[in-house]
Amino acid sequence: MIGGRNKMKCLVVSDSHGDREILESILAHNKNKVDAFFHCGDSELEANDSLFNVFNGVIGNMDFDMKFPEELVKVVDGETIYVSHGHLTGVKTNLLTLSLRAQSKNANFAFFGHTHELGCEMTDDGMLILNPGSISLPRGKYRGLGGTYAIIEADAKFVRVTYFTRQHESVPELSSEFKR
């Protein structure tokens, strides 16, 4: 424990759109390396798929199994994490509704998908908002990477974000570190 907080490490993926094999690969490569796995929706898999025994998942606009929750809140090593696909909070327009929803849950982190474009920012009140990008159908400036997921590490002083490709290679130019 550092300064009253444990060090937290979690993996975030989104928008796999039926590509079960990449999710299996991500789990196999990162098993025992992170504290929690999150899927931000549009897996296009069934909620009872064994992958969701490990991944904490939410429903996306392309998921038709209504057993997925619309949002979830999970505490990992003292950090409160809010997860939503983003289609119900208008993330293609702006992040205000998502941010306010996460704040209402006292979240330190808000993870979402839907846009298929990776990105992260730290709000003025210290909440990290992150989109891991789409692992299978990326869009935007970094679509040439072929799909991404993110690993977030947090302790009392810093939050670090590292993006990885489908081949589990880090993309150093996309790494971010935020002071808390």
Secondary structure, DSSP 8 states (H G I E B T S, - for coil): -BTTB--EEEEEE---TT-HHHHHHHHHHHTTT-SEEEE-S---S-TTSGGGGTEEE---TT---TTS-SEEEEEETTEEEEEE-STTTTTTT-SHHHHHHHHHTT-SEEE--SS---EEEE-TTS-EEEE---SSS--STTGGG--EEEEEEE-SSEEEEEEEETTS-B-GGG-EEEE-
